[in-house]
């Protein structure tokens, strides 16, 4: 029963902000298409690294779906620095995960997280320009586990007709609908598995782990332990948030929690193997070092800020397992449950049923 109360508390707090985050992510995806992003990030200058880090922060792509997008950017002429900056900033942060960070933790952490993601991406990009600026051979087809998430080409413009103006007006009006369909369709489907795992894991940690578990560890021990766990772990930025806040409720420092929020989404074993084909082994090492180093630096800064200037006040609903909730929180939680079940069915159940059919050799599934 206590586990279910903790789970419901996470849903009540998370759902309204996730609704907002998914909507904004859809709008960003629709009105800032990948074709424009590729053009902005092309070139060999340091400014392309800065642009890549800035653009990657709000983009709603996880560390799986960002690879095909980054390879397309690389093929469009981006250097290793810009490619790496995009690869790091994008999965570490996103509009949806920032809104959830504000909901579950507080406003300062919702600001610190994207700022740290920017510096992590920028630092890696600069090191790539200095030590690994050789161009890698890019194959014409992206053969990654997540090739299904490869950005779709822009549709070919239709020929003009007497009704062209009316069609143009209808197309403009439907862009918002497309944004909603992306946020509450493709995006939530892609993250449904890991977001469900994250919420369940957060509630489970809240239920099983003793309240003072991390108080027996020093802050240094806590942050390095999280770093070692987070590097091989795969969990998207949104899903890592409930896990981080659950650990904070058990005594983990805000800085150590930030390490998980940065490292978990940006690194995992399978993607490291794929990336070395495009930025080389040296490039992968540089990225891994940059992510870990900046995460540790910002963890110390974050703990200093919270210790000296900021009072940490985690959401009372999570701390005390309040299960009432306002009507709009309850409605949002129910909608979120429906969306997660829909995403799990489409991306897991239906996909696995389809995979039982004969497939061409060499094909891989993201799951």
PETAWO-V906784 format. One record per residue. N is the residue number from 1. RES is the residue in one letter. SS is DSSP state (~ for helix, > for strand, _ for the rest). OMEGA is omega in whole degrees, 0 to 359 (999 if undefined). BURIAL is + if it has 24 or more other C-alpha atoms within 12 Angstrom, else -. Layout:
n->N res->RES ss->SS omega->OMEGA burial->BURIAL
n->N res->RES ss->SS omega->OMEGA burial->BURIAL
//
This chain:
n->1 res->X ss->_ omega->179 burial->-
n->2 res->X ss->~ omega->177 burial->-
n->3 res->X ss->~ omega->180 burial->-
n->4 res->X ss->~ omega->176 burial->-
n->5 res->X ss->~ omega->178 burial->+
n->6 res->X ss->~ omega->180 burial->+
n->7 res->X ss->~ omega->180 burial->+
n->8 res->X ss->~ omega->178 burial->+
n->9 res->X ss->~ omega->178 burial->+
n->10 res->X ss->~ omega->180 burial->+
n->11 res->X ss->~ omega->180 burial->+
n->12 res->X ss->~ omega->183 burial->+
n->13 res->X ss->~ omega->187 burial->+
n->14 res->X ss->~ omega->193 burial->+
n->15 res->X ss->~ omega->183 burial->+
n->16 res->X ss->~ omega->182 burial->+
n->17 res->X ss->~ omega->175 burial->+
n->18 res->X ss->~ omega->176 burial->+
n->19 res->X ss->~ omega->178 burial->+
n->20 res->X ss->~ omega->181 burial->+
n->21 res->X ss->~ omega->179 burial->+
n->22 res->X ss->~ omega->178 burial->+
n->23 res->X ss->~ omega->180 burial->+
n->24 res->X ss->~ omega->178 burial->+
n->25 res->X ss->~ omega->178 burial->+
n->26 res->X ss->~ omega->178 burial->+
n->27 res->X ss->~ omega->179 burial->+
n->28 res->X ss->~ omega->181 burial->+
n->29 res->X ss->~ omega->184 burial->+
n->30 res->X ss->~ omega->186 burial->+
n->31 res->X ss->~ omega->173 burial->-
n->32 res->X ss->_ omega->184 burial->-
n->33 res->X ss->_ omega->183 burial->+
n->34 res->X ss->~ omega->179 burial->+
n->35 res->X ss->~ omega->178 burial->-
n->36 res->X ss->~ omega->179 burial->-
n->37 res->X ss->~ omega->180 burial->+
n->38 res->X ss->~ omega->180 burial->+
n->39 res->X ss->~ omega->181 burial->-
n->40 res->X ss->~ omega->187 burial->+
n->41 res->X ss->~ omega->177 burial->+
n->42 res->X ss->_ omega->179 burial->+
n->43 res->X ss->> omega->187 burial->+
n->44 res->X ss->_ omega->186 burial->+
n->45 res->X ss->_ omega->176 burial->+
n->46 res->X ss->~ omega->181 burial->+
n->47 res->X ss->~ omega->177 burial->-
n->48 res->X ss->~ omega->176 burial->+
n->49 res->X ss->~ omega->179 burial->+
n->50 res->X ss->~ omega->180 burial->+
n->51 res->X ss->~ omega->180 burial->+
n->52 res->X ss->~ omega->180 burial->+
n->53 res->X ss->~ omega->181 burial->+
n->54 res->X ss->~ omega->182 burial->+
n->55 res->X ss->~ omega->184 burial->+
n->56 res->X ss->~ omega->185 burial->+
n->57 res->X ss->~ omega->182 burial->+
n->58 res->X ss->~ omega->184 burial->+
n->59 res->X ss->_ omega->182 burial->+
n->60 res->X ss->_ omega->178 burial->+
n->61 res->X ss->_ omega->178 burial->+
n->62 res->X ss->_ omega->184 burial->+
n->63 res->X ss->_ omega->177 burial->+
n->64 res->X ss->_ omega->185 burial->+
n->65 res->X ss->~ omega->181 burial->+
n->66 res->X ss->~ omega->184 burial->+
n->67 res->X ss->~ omega->178 burial->+
n->68 res->X ss->~ omega->178 burial->+
n->69 res->X ss->~ omega->180 burial->+
n->70 res->X ss->~ omega->178 burial->+
n->71 res->X ss->~ omega->176 burial->+
n->72 res->X ss->~ omega->177 burial->+
n->73 res->X ss->~ omega->177 burial->+
n->74 res->X ss->~ omega->179 burial->+
n->75 res->X ss->~ omega->180 burial->+
n->76 res->X ss->_ omega->175 burial->+
n->77 res->X ss->_ omega->179 burial->+
n->78 res->X ss->> omega->178 burial->+
n->79 res->X ss->_ omega->180 burial->+
n->80 res->X ss->~ omega->180 burial->+
n->81 res->X ss->~ omega->179 burial->+
n->82 res->X ss->~ omega->179 burial->+
n->83 res->X ss->~ omega->180 burial->+
n->84 res->X ss->~ omega->179 burial->+
n->85 res->X ss->~ omega->178 burial->+
n->86 res->X ss->~ omega->180 burial->+
n->87 res->X ss->~ omega->183 burial->+
n->88 res->X ss->~ omega->185 burial->+
n->89 res->X ss->~ omega->187 burial->+
n->90 res->X ss->~ omega->180 burial->+
n->91 res->X ss->~ omega->181 burial->+
n->92 res->X ss->~ omega->185 burial->+
n->93 res->X ss->_ omega->180 burial->+
n->94 res->X ss->_ omega->181 burial->+
n->95 res->X ss->~ omega->182 burial->+
n->96 res->X ss->~ omega->181 burial->+
n->97 res->X ss->~ omega->177 burial->+
n->98 res->X ss->~ omega->179 burial->+
n->99 res->X ss->~ omega->180 burial->+
n->100 res->X ss->~ omega->176 burial->+
n->101 res->X ss->~ omega->177 burial->+
n->102 res->X ss->~ omega->182 burial->+
n->103 res->X ss->~ omega->188 burial->+
n->104 res->X ss->~ omega->183 burial->+
n->105 res->X ss->_ omega->177 burial->+
n->106 res->X ss->_ omega->182 burial->+
n->107 res->X ss->~ omega->179 burial->-
n->108 res->X ss->~ omega->179 burial->+
n->109 res->X ss->~ omega->177 burial->+
n->110 res->X ss->~ omega->175 burial->+
n->111 res->X ss->~ omega->182 burial->+
n->112 res->X ss->~ omega->185 burial->+
n->113 res->X ss->~ omega->178 burial->+
n->114 res->X ss->~ omega->177 burial->+
n->115 res->X ss->~ omega->178 burial->+
n->116 res->X ss->~ omega->178 burial->+
n->117 res->X ss->~ omega->178 burial->+
n->118 res->X ss->~ omega->182 burial->+
n->119 res->X ss->~ omega->176 burial->+
n->120 res->X ss->~ omega->180 burial->+
n->121 res->X ss->~ omega->181 burial->+
n->122 res->X ss->~ omega->180 burial->+
n->123 res->X ss->~ omega->178 burial->+
n->124 res->X ss->~ omega->181 burial->+
n->125 res->X ss->~ omega->179 burial->+
n->126 res->X ss->~ omega->178 burial->+
n->127 res->X ss->~ omega->178 burial->+
n->128 res->X ss->~ omega->180 burial->+
n->129 res->X ss->~ omega->183 burial->+
n->130 res->X ss->~ omega->190 burial->-
n->131 res->X ss->~ omega->186 burial->-
n->132 res->X ss->_ omega->184 burial->+
n->133 res->X ss->_ omega->178 burial->+
n->134 res->X ss->_ omega->178 burial->-
n->135 res->X ss->_ omega->175 burial->-
n->136 res->X ss->_ omega->178 burial->+
n->137 res->X ss->_ omega->181 burial->-
n->138 res->X ss->_ omega->178 burial->+
n->139 res->X ss->_ omega->181 burial->-
n->140 res->X ss->_ omega->179 burial->-
n->141 res->X ss->_ omega->179 burial->-
n->142 res->X ss->_ omega->182 burial->+
n->143 res->X ss->_ omega->178 burial->+
n->144 res->X ss->_ omega->181 burial->+
n->145 res->X ss->_ omega->184 burial->+
n->146 res->X ss->_ omega->182 burial->+
n->147 res->X ss->~ omega->178 burial->+
n->148 res->X ss->~ omega->180 burial->+
n->149 res->X ss->~ omega->181 burial->+
n->150 res->X ss->_ omega->182 burial->+
n->151 res->X ss->_ omega->181 burial->+
n->152 res->X ss->_ omega->179 burial->-
n->153 res->X ss->_ omega->178 burial->-
n->154 res->X ss->_ omega->179 burial->-
n->155 res->X ss->_ omega->179 burial->-
n->156 res->X ss->_ omega->182 burial->-
n->157 res->X ss->_ omega->180 burial->-
n->158 res->X ss->_ omega->177 burial->-
n->159 res->X ss->_ omega->181 burial->-
n->160 res->X ss->_ omega->177 burial->-
n->161 res->X ss->_ omega->181 burial->-
n->162 res->X ss->_ omega->181 burial->-
n->163 res->X ss->_ omega->186 burial->-
n->164 res->X ss->~ omega->182 burial->-
n->165 res->X ss->~ omega->179 burial->-
n->166 res->X ss->~ omega->178 burial->-
n->167 res->X ss->~ omega->180 burial->-
n->168 res->X ss->~ omega->179 burial->-
n->169 res->X ss->~ omega->179 burial->-
n->170 res->X ss->~ omega->180 burial->-
n->171 res->X ss->~ omega->179 burial->-
n->172 res->X ss->~ omega->180 burial->-
n->173 res->X ss->~ omega->184 burial->-
n->174 res->X ss->~ omega->182 burial->-
n->175 res->X ss->~ omega->178 burial->-
n->176 res->X ss->~ omega->177 burial->-
n->177 res->X ss->~ omega->177 burial->-
n->178 res->X ss->~ omega->178 burial->+
n->179 res->X ss->~ omega->178 burial->+
n->180 res->X ss->~ omega->180 burial->+
n->181 res->X ss->~ omega->178 burial->+
n->182 res->X ss->~ omega->183 burial->+
n->183 res->X ss->~ omega->183 burial->+
n->184 res->X ss->~ omega->177 burial->+
n->185 res->X ss->~ omega->185 burial->+
n->186 res->X ss->~ omega->185 burial->+
n->187 res->X ss->~ omega->181 burial->+
n->188 res->X ss->~ omega->176 burial->+
n->189 res->X ss->~ omega->182 burial->+
n->190 res->X ss->~ omega->184 burial->+
n->191 res->X ss->~ omega->186 burial->+
n->192 res->X ss->~ omega->183 burial->+
n->193 res->X ss->~ omega->186 burial->+
n->194 res->X ss->~ omega->175 burial->+
n->195 res->X ss->~ omega->176 burial->+
n->196 res->X ss->~ omega->178 burial->+
n->197 res->X ss->~ omega->181 burial->+
n->198 res->X ss->~ omega->180 burial->+
n->199 res->X ss->~ omega->178 burial->+
n->200 res->X ss->~ omega->180 burial->+
n->201 res->X ss->~ omega->178 burial->+
n->202 res->X ss->~ omega->178 burial->+
n->203 res->X ss->~ omega->181 burial->+
n->204 res->X ss->~ omega->176 burial->+
n->205 res->X ss->~ omega->179 burial->+
n->206 res->X ss->~ omega->184 burial->+
n->207 res->X ss->~ omega->189 burial->+
n->208 res->X ss->~ omega->187 burial->-
n->209 res->X ss->_ omega->179 burial->-
n->210 res->X ss->_ omega->186 burial->-
n->211 res->X ss->_ omega->183 burial->-
n->212 res->X ss->_ omega->187 burial->-
n->213 res->X ss->~ omega->185 burial->-
n->214 res->X ss->~ omega->180 burial->+
n->215 res->X ss->~ omega->178 burial->-
n->216 res->X ss->~ omega->179 burial->-
n->217 res->X ss->_ omega->173 burial->-
n->218 res->X ss->_ omega->179 burial->-
n->219 res->X ss->~ omega->178 burial->+
n->220 res->X ss->~ omega->179 burial->-
n->221 res->X ss->~ omega->181 burial->-
n->222 res->X ss->~ omega->184 burial->+
n->223 res->X ss->~ omega->179 burial->+
n->224 res->X ss->~ omega->175 burial->+
n->225 res->X ss->~ omega->178 burial->-
n->226 res->X ss->~ omega->179 burial->+
n->227 res->X ss->~ omega->180 burial->+
n->228 res->X ss->~ omega->179 burial->-
n->229 res->X ss->~ omega->188 burial->+
n->230 res->X ss->~ omega->185 burial->+
n->231 res->X ss->~ omega->181 burial->+
n->232 res->X ss->~ omega->185 burial->-
n->233 res->X ss->_ omega->170 burial->+
n->234 res->X ss->_ omega->172 burial->+
n->235 res->X ss->_ omega->186 burial->+
n->236 res->X ss->_ omega->186 burial->+
n->237 res->X ss->~ omega->181 burial->+
n->238 res->X ss->~ omega->183 burial->+
n->239 res->X ss->~ omega->181 burial->+
n->240 res->X ss->~ omega->185 burial->+
n->241 res->X ss->~ omega->178 burial->+
n->242 res->X ss->~ omega->177 burial->+
n->243 res->X ss->~ omega->180 burial->+
n->244 res->X ss->~ omega->182 burial->+
n->245 res->X ss->~ omega->176 burial->+
n->246 res->X ss->~ omega->178 burial->+
n->247 res->X ss->~ omega->178 burial->+
n->248 res->X ss->~ omega->177 burial->+
n->249 res->X ss->~ omega->179 burial->+
n->250 res->X ss->_ omega->174 burial->+
n->251 res->X ss->_ omega->178 burial->+
n->252 res->X ss->_ omega->182 burial->+
n->253 res->X ss->_ omega->178 burial->+
n->254 res->X ss->~ omega->180 burial->+
n->255 res->X ss->~ omega->178 burial->+
n->256 res->X ss->~ omega->176 burial->+
n->257 res->X ss->~ omega->179 burial->+
n->258 res->X ss->~ omega->177 burial->+
n->259 res->X ss->~ omega->178 burial->+
n->260 res->X ss->~ omega->181 burial->+
n->261 res->X ss->~ omega->181 burial->+
n->262 res->X ss->~ omega->188 burial->+
n->263 res->X ss->~ omega->183 burial->+
n->264 res->X ss->~ omega->181 burial->+
n->265 res->X ss->~ omega->188 burial->+
n->266 res->X ss->~ omega->184 burial->+
n->267 res->X ss->_ omega->167 burial->+
n->268 res->X ss->_ omega->189 burial->+
n->269 res->X ss->~ omega->186 burial->-
n->270 res->X ss->~ omega->180 burial->-
n->271 res->X ss->~ omega->177 burial->+
n->272 res->X ss->~ omega->180 burial->+
n->273 res->X ss->~ omega->180 burial->-
n->274 res->X ss->~ omega->187 burial->+
n->275 res->X ss->~ omega->184 burial->+
n->276 res->X ss->~ omega->177 burial->+
n->277 res->X ss->~ omega->187 burial->-
n->278 res->X ss->~ omega->178 burial->+
n->279 res->X ss->~ omega->177 burial->+
n->280 res->X ss->~ omega->179 burial->+
n->281 res->X ss->~ omega->178 burial->-
n->282 res->X ss->~ omega->179 burial->+
n->283 res->X ss->~ omega->178 burial->+
n->284 res->X ss->~ omega->179 burial->+
n->285 res->X ss->~ omega->179 burial->+
n->286 res->X ss->~ omega->180 burial->+
n->287 res->X ss->~ omega->181 burial->+
n->288 res->X ss->~ omega->178 burial->+
n->289 res->X ss->~ omega->183 burial->+
n->290 res->X ss->~ omega->181 burial->+
n->291 res->X ss->~ omega->181 burial->+
n->292 res->X ss->~ omega->183 burial->+
n->293 res->X ss->~ omega->181 burial->+
n->294 res->X ss->~ omega->178 burial->+
n->295 res->X ss->~ omega->179 burial->+
n->296 res->X ss->~ omega->179 burial->+
n->297 res->X ss->~ omega->182 burial->+
n->298 res->X ss->~ omega->176 burial->+
n->299 res->X ss->~ omega->176 burial->+
n->300 res->X ss->~ omega->179 burial->+
n->301 res->X ss->~ omega->182 burial->+
n->302 res->X ss->~ omega->178 burial->+
n->303 res->X ss->~ omega->178 burial->+
n->304 res->X ss->~ omega->180 burial->-
n->305 res->X ss->~ omega->181 burial->-
n->306 res->X ss->~ omega->179 burial->-
n->307 res->X ss->~ omega->187 burial->-
n->308 res->X ss->~ omega->189 burial->-
n->309 res->X ss->_ omega->188 burial->-
n->310 res->X ss->_ omega->175 burial->-
n->311 res->X ss->_ omega->181 burial->-
n->312 res->X ss->_ omega->177 burial->+
n->313 res->X ss->_ omega->178 burial->-
n->314 res->X ss->_ omega->184 burial->+
n->315 res->X ss->_ omega->183 burial->+
n->316 res->X ss->~ omega->179 burial->-
n->317 res->X ss->~ omega->179 burial->+
n->318 res->X ss->~ omega->184 burial->+
n->319 res->X ss->~ omega->186 burial->+
n->320 res->X ss->~ omega->178 burial->-
n->321 res->X ss->_ omega->176 burial->+
n->322 res->X ss->_ omega->187 burial->-
n->323 res->X ss->_ omega->178 burial->+
n->324 res->X ss->_ omega->177 burial->-
n->325 res->X ss->_ omega->174 burial->+
n->326 res->X ss->_ omega->184 burial->-
n->327 res->X ss->~ omega->181 burial->-
n->328 res->X ss->~ omega->174 burial->-
n->329 res->X ss->~ omega->180 burial->+
n->330 res->X ss->~ omega->179 burial->-
n->331 res->X ss->~ omega->179 burial->-
n->332 res->X ss->~ omega->179 burial->+
n->333 res->X ss->~ omega->179 burial->+
n->334 res->X ss->~ omega->178 burial->-
n->335 res->X ss->~ omega->180 burial->-
n->336 res->X ss->~ omega->178 burial->+
n->337 res->X ss->~ omega->179 burial->+
n->338 res->X ss->~ omega->180 burial->-
n->339 res->X ss->~ omega->180 burial->+
n->340 res->X ss->~ omega->178 burial->+
n->341 res->X ss->~ omega->178 burial->+
n->342 res->X ss->~ omega->180 burial->+
n->343 res->X ss->~ omega->178 burial->+
n->344 res->X ss->~ omega->179 burial->+
n->345 res->X ss->~ omega->184 burial->-
n->346 res->X ss->~ omega->187 burial->-
n->347 res->X ss->~ omega->182 burial->+
n->348 res->X ss->~ omega->185 burial->+
n->349 res->X ss->~ omega->183 burial->-
n->350 res->X ss->~ omega->181 burial->-
n->351 res->X ss->~ omega->180 burial->-
n->352 res->X ss->~ omega->176 burial->-
n->353 res->X ss->~ omega->178 burial->-
n->354 res->X ss->~ omega->181 burial->-
n->355 res->X ss->~ omega->177 burial->-
n->356 res->X ss->_ omega->177 burial->-
n->357 res->X ss->_ omega->180 burial->-
n->358 res->X ss->_ omega->179 burial->-
n->359 res->X ss->_ omega->177 burial->-
n->360 res->X ss->_ omega->182 burial->-
n->361 res->X ss->_ omega->178 burial->-
n->362 res->X ss->_ omega->180 burial->-
n->363 res->X ss->_ omega->182 burial->-
n->364 res->X ss->_ omega->176 burial->-
n->365 res->X ss->_ omega->179 burial->-
n->366 res->X ss->_ omega->184 burial->+
n->367 res->X ss->_ omega->999 burial->+
//
